[in-house]
Each structure stands twice: as structure tokens, then as C-alpha cells.
Amino acid sequence: MIETLKGMVEKAKGIPFLFTIRSEKEGGESISLSESEKVSLLAELCSTQLVDAVDYELMHDVTHIQQVSQAAKRNGITLIVSYHDFQRTPEVDRLVQLFVNAESVGADIAKIAVMPYSYDDALTLLSATSHAKKQLSIPVISMAMGGIRGFYKNDWRTFWICHDLCCRERKLSSRASGDTGFEQCSIYCVFKE
């Protein structure tokens, strides 16, 4: 696998690589590796420094998460600790606690992906993300998955385009190339059902 990855990195010519292994219980495919074997593979991968970041699930034993975190930090690799809920969108307090938990186990970036069934679910995710950004000292990523019951990714695109235009209109500086700070804008988006 390492040789395959080397070939991909050479062809990509500088495009950042994020590596993850998702088992069936994590929303991925059936794999033959035990959790300890996955941790060993991720640690070995970090030691090659072929990837820029690895993603590991918060659902796993803290010892495993910390082993991946130590291997990543030792090799200058970013660790994203993520939580996925393919069934629903938990309440704001629960989502914020998951972000906090990710930071406490050694994440460089905390990520949450949930399944919205309504615009209220989407707003719950946005609210939790906003609260987490204020509490954590690491970056956060949040994602609404799927396009169920009338909630589509285009609605998110509309929101972010609206956000981006607002920030450009106000000539606000970006944190990184192309990124605007959410807290810098005061916008109101109305979703039509």
C-alpha cells in the first residue's frame, strides 16, 4: 500500500493528501484489519510522511486514538479526529461535547459529520459548530451529509456563497487563501422549504 501511495503522491505534484481507513461500522467498507492493525498501519503511514493528514474516528478506544495522535505529531502529520452519525443530527450540546472530546484526545482538527432531516437539523449543526469554535483552540470541520427529505447540498452551497459574497463585499481579510472567518460576517440566510 505504501508503494501505491508513493506513486499517487508523485502524480499529484503537491496536492495535499488526507488518509483515512473507514471500516463498515464507520460508514466505509468491510476490511480485514483489526483496530490495532489499523492503528499500526496509520502509524507506519505517518512515519513515511507521504500524507499531510490522517483521519481517525472518535468512536474508538482513547488508547488507539492517542497512539495515532502520537505517531502523527512525531512526524509532523495533522490528525483529524472525526465523528460521523449516519442516522441523525444529535442535539447542539452533544455535538459540542464531541468537538471538545476530539480536542481532548489529541486532535489537531475536530470534525463532525451528521445526517440532517430538516433545516432545523442543519441549523443545529451550524450552532454547534459556532459554539465549538468559541470553546476549542483547534480548527473544527462540520458537514451535513446526504440530500434527504428536501435538504440538499445546494442549500449549503447557497449559504456559503452568500457568506463569501458578504465577506468580500465588506473587504474582510481571510485566514487562509480563500477562507473567510465566519465570525467576521453577520448574515441572515432564509431557506425555502
N, C-alpha and C positions, 0 to 999 in steps of 0.2 A: 504494500500500500504506500509506503514511503517513496518508493521509486516512481509510482504513478503520480503522486503529489508533486514530486520534483519536476516531472515533465509538465504538469499543469502550470506550475509556478513560472517555469521558463517561458511557456507560451503566453502567459498572461501579461508579462512585461510590466511588473509594478502594480498590478491591480491587487488591492488588499484581500487576503484570504481569511475567512471565518470558517472554522471547522467544528462540526458537531456530529455526534452519534445519537440518533433517536431510535430507541427500541420501540416495540409495538405499544407498550404501556405508556410511552411518552408521546405517542402520536405518530411514530415512524413505522419502520418495517420490522419484521421478525429478524432477530440477529442471534448468532450462536455464542456471543460473548457474555460472560458473567459480568456483574458490575465491577468486580475487582479487575477483570481483564480490560474492561473499557477504561478504567482509571489508568491502568498501566499503559495502554495504547495512547491515551491523551498525554500522559507524562512524557512518553517517548517522542511523541509528535512535537511537544513543546521544546524538547531538548534539541531537535533539528532546526528550530527557528525558521521553518518553512512557512508557517502560518502567522498571521498577525494577531488572531484572536481565536479562542476556543469558547464554546458554549456548553454549559453543563447544567442539568436540571436541579432545581432547589428541592425536589421531592426526595432526593437521595440522602443517605446517611451523611451526617455532618463530617465524619471522618473522611469519607470519599471526596466530598466537596473540598475539604481543606487540603487533601493530597493533590488534587488538581490545581487548586489555588497556589500551593507552594511550588509546584512544577512550573506553572505559568510565570509566577513572579521571579523565580530563579533565572528564567530565560527571557525575561522582558516581553512576555506574551500577555495580551489583555484577556482577562477572564470575564465572560458574561455569564451570570447565574440567572437562569430563567425559570419561569413558572408558566405552564400552559393549562388552561381549563377549556376543554373542547365541548363542554356541556352547557356552560352558563357564564354569567358575569357575576362574580361574588360582590358583596357589599363593599362600599368605599373603605371602611375600617379594615376589613380583611385584606383587601388589595394593598393598602398602605403598609400593613404589617408584613405582607410578603415582600414588598420592596425593602423594608427595614431588615428582615431576615436575610435577604440576599446580601446586603452590605455587611451584616454581622458575621457571615461565614466566609468573607474574603473576596466578594465580587468587586471587580473594577467598574462594572456596569451591571445594573439590575434591570431585568426585562420581564414584562408580564404580557401574555397574550391570552385573550379571552374571547368567548363566543357571545356576541350581542344578539338579543332577540328583539330589541326595541331601541328607539332613540334614547330612552331613559338609561338603558344599559350603556350606550356609548357615552353619555354624559357622566355616568358613574365612573367609567374608566378614565375619562378626562379629569374628573375631580380628584380621583385617587392619585393620578399622575402629578397633578398640581401640588397636592399635599405632600407627596413623596419628595418632589423636587425641593421643597422648602425644608424638609427634615434631613435628607441624606446629603452626604458630602461627595457622593459619586453620581455620575450621569444615570438617567433612567430612560428606558425604552418601554413604550406601551403600544399594543397592537390589538385592533379588533379584527378577528378572523371571520372569514366567510361572508356570505351575502344572503342571510336568511330573513324570511318574513318582511321583505321590503327594505331591509337595511343593506346598502350596497357600498362597495369601496368608493364608488364615485362620490358618495356623500362626504366621505373623508377627504377625497381629493378636493372637493369644493371648499371644505373647511380650510384645508391647508393653503389652497390658492388664495382664498380670502385673507388668511393670516399673512401670507407672504406679501401680497399687494399692500396690505395695511402697513407693514413694516417698511416696505420700500417707499411708500408714499410719505411716511414720516422720516425717511432717510436715517433709519436706525442702523447702528453697526451690527455686524454679525459676529457670533462667537467663533465660527469657523467658516470657511468658504461655503457660501450657500445656506448657512444655518442662521436663523433668527432666533433670538431669545423670546420664548413665549411670554414671559412675564413683562416684556417691554411693550406689548401691544394690548390695547383694550378694544376688543372687538366683540360683536354680537352676531352670532350666526343663527339664522332661523331655518330649521329643517321642515320641509313639507312632507306630510305623510300621505 
